[in-house]
């Protein structure tokens, strides 16, 4: 394995070729992030040869190869992985400092926002609000990424994540914006053929449609029975890894499912779906808005939070309370 050599350092601790080193580090990290020299050049707005020269000079200074290059792929060497691990926190701090200084200037929020959300919440709640946000903040670009897993806000370069549970990460601020409610529903056609369960123990007599989580497990059905929270691993012949597919199967009369209330309330109000087991509904969870714990949030992040929070709260996400109280539902 090659041994990294140290660049010449002046008496004040500054590398003798700091500007070249920094340009090389930026080019190196961009290539590592994008996975290719061409994509890195596009992102940096320079030619591919310029990126290659910057990385080559950095490798010459370090006396080590950072990338393995073939005609088909570019990958980090072991030295490259080690160098990336050490450089990443420092460069991210520099970029954050530059961003914060720019935000101190007058002017509207600008730049790119990367937002992560679960599929059903992103489609049902966030997506309809994005065009309104863009009208108010035209200089802010939006990239909405739908993913069931909680992203790493740093490595995935996510500015804001919406989640259905509080993440266990001390670096992440998690603000509950609205409660998360659950409803067990079936189609009228299914109810006519099979009836509806009067208690949670009756679920074993019904066709239950399950939701597969990203960890490979089936999501348990949550209830509160005689004041005690209980989880049920229900049996069923159907399982999907997407809430929309679960809903489609319920609408087709293929069984019962426990789904987020915001996804089905309008359908229950209209009679398209029937709700049951309302007396055993679990305690409300929470929809959380998550972002990195920073001393100063970029203007565009703050603008998005301030814009979305009241509008999401105004969205009918706590409709289960109203629906179960006003409709004649089973249980």
Number of C-alpha atoms within 10 A of each C-alpha: 7 10 10 15 12 10 17 13 12 10 8 6 8 11 16 13 13 13 10 15 20 15 15 22 21 19 24 27 19 19 25 20 14 15 15 17 24 17 15 24 20 13 12 15 9 12 13 16 12 13 23 19 13 20 26 19 15 23 21 14 18 19 15 19 20 23 21 12 13 8 5 6 11 16 16 19 15 16 18 20 15 12 18 18 11 11 15 15 11 11 15 12 11 11 11 16 13 11 16 16 11 13 18 10 8 7 9 13 18 17 14 14 18 17 23 26 24 19 16 18 19 19 15 13 19 18 12 11 15 15 13 12 16 14 10 12 17 14 14 20 14 15 11 19 15 17 16 18 13 18 17 13 19 14 9 11 12 20 19 24 25 24 24 20 15 19 15 8 10 9 13 19 17 23 16 19 17 22 15 20 21 24 28 22 28 28 22 20 17 21 17 9 9 13 13 24 19 15 15 19 10 10 17 13 11 17 19 22 23 27 23 18 15 13 9 9 9 16 19 16 19 19 22 16 15 9 10 10 13 15 13 13 12 19 15 15 10 15 17 16 16 16 18 15 14 24 22 11 19 22 20 14 18 19 25 29 23 24 21 20 22 22 22 23 27 16 16 22 17 9 13 15 22 26 29 23 19 22 15 22 21 20 16 12 15 17 22 21 24 24 22 19 12 11 7 12 17 20 20 21 21 13 18 19 15 11 16 18 15 12 14 16 13 11 13 17 21 20 18 24 14 12 19 22 11 10 13 11 16 17 16
